[in-house]
């Protein structure tokens, strides 16, 4: 994928993940079989539409929305941190197919180009709408921004609660998992690293 100029130095990259591989009929049959295996009647009034609803829900949860990654020339030479905090994260644990949710704090040190701020949230969603583990999700967001924006540094921190840990098994209610991924100066330069982590985790 390459950024295409649209006007006066503005560049736009159409981001469209091709994940439309859900076999809805097969999903509905599987959900009906699961209900039967759980001792429920999938033909009952309350469950008759459940297989269709579940199939639609998973399709939504596993398909990111298309968006344009819009960048602009860094005409002012801005060289300080750009940080978006508390971006919502909703994903599915690939080990138990249970949700995990929380927030992402995403920052970059601009190089030659700056990014439309809403696109940071879009990139988080791009990778969150999948079967995931939090560690991989964090690395994917950082790596994608590093590759496509080519900044001097990228930092990503994700804090999330996993229902597979809070509702089952150890049942550690309220437990939050925090992961981080750093690239460029935010990894290699101690002062930049500390500034990012302080601002990202500040109240």
N, C-alpha and C positions, 0 to 999 in steps of 0.2 A: 504494500500500500504506500502511496506517495501523496504528499500534500499538493493540491492543485491551486494555483493562484486564482483569485476571483476578482479582486479590485484593489488597487493602490497598496499592494503588499500584503493584503489579507489572503490567507490560504485556508482551504477547507478540505478535509478528508472525510469522505462518507464511510462511516463505520457500520457494517451490517454483518453480524455474525450469523453464519448459516447453520442453525441448529434445529431446523424444522424437520426433525427426523422421528417425531413421536407418532407411533401407530395407535391412534385413539381407540380403535376397535379392540386391539389387543390389550390395551390398558384397561378398558372397561371390563373385558372378560376376566382379566387378572384380579381386578378389584372385587368383582362378584364372587370369584372363587375364594378370595381372601375372606370376605364376609362369611361365606359358607363355612370355611375352615375355622373361623372364630365362633362358630355356633350361632350365627345370625341368619335370618331369612332375607336374602337380597331382593325378594319380591314384595316384602312388606311395604306398607304405605310410606313409611319414613325413609326406607332405604332404596326404594326402586330407582330413584334418580341419582343415588350416591355414586355409582360407577362413572356416570357422565360428568358429574361435578368434580370428582377427583381427577379425572383425565384433564379437564379444562384447567383445574388449579395447577397441576404439575406443568402443563404446557406454559402457563403464565410464569410460574416460578423458575422455569428452566430456559426461558427465551428472553434475552436482553432486547431492549428497544433500540432501533436504529437511531443514529444521531450523526451530526456533522461535527467533527473535531475542528474547530475554528481557531486559527492562530493569527497573531498580528505582529508586525515588526516591532521590536523593542526600541522605538525611536528615541526614547528618553534615556536609554542606557540604564534602566532600573536594574540594580544588582543586589537587592536585598531579598529576604525570604518572602515568598507568596504562600500563604497558608489558609486552607479551608478546614475548619474544625467541625466535628459533629455531623459529618455526612452520614445519612442512614445506610445501614448495611442489613440486608436480609438474604439469607442463603439457606441451603440444605446440606446437612452433614451427610457425606457419602457413605458413612459407616452404618447409620441407622435410619436414614431418610427422614430425620427430624430437623426442624428449623433451628438455625442459630441467628441471632440478630444483635445489633449494637450500633456502634458508630465508627467511622474512619476519620482520621486526621491526615490530610494529604498536603504536602508542601513541595515546592521546587524553587531552586535558585535560577532565575532566567538567564538564558544565553542570548542568542540573537532574536528569539521570538518569545512572545508571551501568549498565554492561553485564555480563552473565554472561561471565566470562573465556573460557570455551571457545568463545564465539560469535565471537571474533576469528579463531580458526583456521577456523571454519565459513565466515566471509565470504571469507577467502583462497581456500578451496577453491571457493566459489561461482563465482569468476571464473577460477580456474586450470584448472578442468575445461572447457576450450574450446580451440579453435585460437587461439593467442595470440602476441603479442610482449610481451616483458617490460615495456617502457615503458607499454603500454596497461594491462596487468594491474596495475601499481603504481598508476596513476591511478584505475582502477576501484575498487580496494579503498578508497583514501582517499576518493574521492567518495561511495561508497555509505555509508560510516560517517558522513561529514559530513552527508549528507542525512537519514539515518534516526535517528541518535543526537543530532544537533544539539549537539555538544560545543563547547568554546571553542577547540579545536584538534585536528588529527589529523596523525599522521606515519606514513609507511610507507617502509621500506627493504627491498628484495628483493635477495638475492645468489644467483646461480644459475650453474650450468655448463650450457652448451648443447652437446648432442652434434653439432649441425650445425657447430659450430666446433671441437670437440675431436677428433672422429672422422673428419671429412672436410675437404676444402678446405685451410685453413691448418694443420689438425691441431695446434692450440695446446692441448696437453694441460694440464689443471690451471687453465686460464684461467677466471676468475670475472667475471661482469658484475654490476655494482651499479647499481641505480636507486632513486630516491627521489621521494616526493610529499608535500608539506606543505600543510596547510590552516590557516586561522585564525591563532592566536597562534604556533603552531609554525612558521609561515612568516614572520609579520610581526614578531614579537618576537625580537630577537637572542639574548637570554639563554635563552628557552624553546627556541629552535631549537638552540642549542649544547648545552643539557642533553639534549635528545632524541637528537641525533646521538652525543653522548658515551656515553650509556647504551646506545643501540642497537648501537653498534659496539664497545663495551667487551668485553674478553675474560672 
